[in-house]
Amino acid sequence: MDTGLFPRGRARVAPGAVHVPDWLDGARQRELLRACREWARPPAGLRTVRTPGGGVMTARQVCLGWHWYPYAYARTAPDGDGAPVKPFPDWLGELGRRAVSDALGPAQAEGAAYDIALINFYEGDARMGMHRDADERSTAPVVSLSLGDACVFRFGNTRTRTRPYTDVELRSGDLFVFGGASRLACHGVPRVLPGTAPAGLGLTGRLNVTLRVSGFPDAA
Ligand SMILES: O=C(O)CCC(=O)C(=O)O
């Protein structure tokens, strides 16, 4: 429920990038959270991601469909326990297409066969640096769903990791979609706002589910 002075309306943040507040109602948030808890279990469960340069991502991650590791995809978790990645469920693909259709219009959702989910879990002072989602071979829009604590989501430009960018507060249940001219825009999460999750959700911290189309030749 929005208790602010002004209601939060949907906003076009950049060409092809749209924020839709409160897209998931409380029941759907709880359902998605339940699924995330299952996906986070081993095998191929929640893990810490290390970059080739020796960095450690503070948000922990679990993948569905294809396992992302810096900077490629695999069908197993080579940087985790080596187990096969969990399957990407049909209902999640349907949710992704509905999200794109609501945010950008039905034509953008046509034929978008979502087959990758990256689920990021932020607790403590976890954050995510500015980056591009550039390891896929498809131009289909990226779908982002937020659960739990609110965060500052920084949405930038396709040229640099720095300004110009727009900071958007993403709260539990919010949808953010970026495609078209913004598909390869840099984005990140400079800050999570602790203690802001809806009381009834039962989550400490923040979860983000991002859905992508791989465009890989052997995608089923
Ligand atoms: O947590 C978020 O809202 C952003 C996640 C993200 O940028 C990513 O998975 O590439």
The ligand as an ORCA input file, in Angstrom:
! r2SCAN-3c Opt
* xyz 0 1
  O      18.774     -5.863     -8.140
  C      18.445     -5.176     -9.080
  O      17.451     -4.444     -9.071
  C      19.311     -5.156    -10.327
  C      19.870     -6.501    -10.681
  C      20.759     -6.429    -11.866
  O      21.138     -5.366    -12.282
  C      21.181     -7.633    -12.569
  O      20.860     -8.745    -12.161
  O      21.867     -7.487    -13.596
*
